[in-house]
Amino acid sequence: MDVFPTGRDSFAPPTDAALELWRHVAELLEDERERVPDRAVTPPVDVAALRAAVAAYDFGGPVRAETVVDEVAALLRTATVHTTHPGYFGLFNPTPTHLGVVGDTLAAAFNPQLAAWSHAPAAAEIEAHLLRFLGGRLGYPADSVAGSFTSGGAEANLTAVLLALTRTWPEYGAAGLRALPGRPVLYASAESHLAWLKIAHGTGIGRDAVRLVPTGPSLKLDPGHLAAQVEADRAAGDLPFLVIGTAGTTGAGVIDPLPELADLCADLGLRFHVDAAYGGAAALSDRLRPALAGIERADSITVDAHKWLSVPMGAGALLSTDAEGLAETFRVTTSYMPADVHGTVDPYSTSQQWSRRFIGLKLFLSLAVAGRTGYAEQIDHDADLADALRAGLSDAGWTLLNDTPLPVVCFADPADPSFEHHQALARTVVDGGSAWISPVRLDGRAALRACVISHRTTPAHIKALIQAVDAARG
């Protein structure tokens, strides 16, 4: 049996040594998968000890591969919030599918370069097929779906804003904001993901150009408030151009009134984008798909496979039927890129990224093996667990604060409505080790937030969570 080499020889090890290392890694990962439910979801971290352990690697000389793998695994085991734990009820960070991990491994090993189609025909066609499938489930004509896989929802949403700016003002691409007669402004719910602020900063329209429209107790973007804000902005000389509806807000999992927003955008001449980074997965479920009605009228849609589609970080996607608009937004011509292949699209010419990892493979393998129906069963199961959690919390005297078909449950202690109280309750639950939940503010109200996001979560974990929050409030 060959020992895995160190030094320069480690770049291209003998086959026997490489296989032995892979066996070691596979056994380690399987052991971790079996044992993580028995660990604390959030282990306590000694920051000084952690930094010392990392700093011990000064890279002055080689270390045995098995030693490094074991020591890094130990660091991750003892200094990570275990999102793979069935008691993790957190921020859309899932337990990844087994095939998703395999897909990431294959993508790393084959290492296709997804800039030019001619360099990675198989990878490019697999991703294009996935985009057509997702777009079709979301209501787009499958044969007209364009878009790209992205690092995550933030990049996908950035792509949507750049597309909207370019389509609204064709001169923006070449001359920038100075070519426009005023300041562009965009609109999103006050409960939306605040990546919009960073996106506005990066595109040059400025953070003050983001209008966060109040929601009220429903936690949904209010079309009446939106229309009034657009009218006021136009009267002030600003240039409204884009409305964002959210299908599954981060805080409460609510879905904005997409049909009404689509109607309003059509009446006011505004672009319409839907951030379905989390909730878009519901399109795979025949039972939950109707909750996304109206999404098919959006000019563009964001979906994150690394959320409710349960593949490893990071895997977002931007979907649109406007292939020409994406090309106009991102097209670049340079001599060092391979020539176009007739009838194909070079990914770098329709997306923000240039060199890019084969992001879609982990979703392709997961979908191929589970099937759409397998995913639907899991999604429906998660929704059923959330309903059981709502019922159990209500029976125990907690107040439910959100209304959504998606498995995000927000609940409050009626005895003390302060945020500090709910923050302390969440800390007590997390410190107990059996679950991870978070405090949240919803339209000014304090709450605790729990999301069923792990496919390993069972009814027993739901009961344990209810017991933990009840014990925390005494």
Secondary structure, 3 states (H helix, E strand, C coil): CCCCCCHHHHHCCCHHHHHHHHHHHHHHHHHHHHHHHHCCCCCCCCHHHHHHHHHCCCCCCCCCHHHHHHHHHHHHHHCCCCCCCCCECCCCCCCCCHHHHHHHHHHHHHCCCCCCHHHCHHHHHHHHHHHHHHHHHCCCCHHHCEEEEECCHHHHHHHHHHHHHHHHCCCHHHHHHHHCCCCEEEEEECCCCCHHHHHHHHHCCCHHHEEEECCCCCCCCCHHHHHHHHHHHHHCCCEEEEEEEEECCCCCCCECCHHHHHHHHHHHCCEEEEECCCHHHHHHCCCCHHHHCCHHHCCEEEEECCCCCCCCCCCEEEEECCHHHHHHHHCCCCCCCCCCCCCCCCHHHHCCCCCCCCCCHHHHHHHHHHHHHHHHHHHHHHHHHHHHHHHHHHHCCCEECCCCCCCEEEEECCCCCCHHHHHHHHHHHHHHCCCECEEEEECCEEEEEEECCCCCCCHHHHHHHHHHHHHHHC
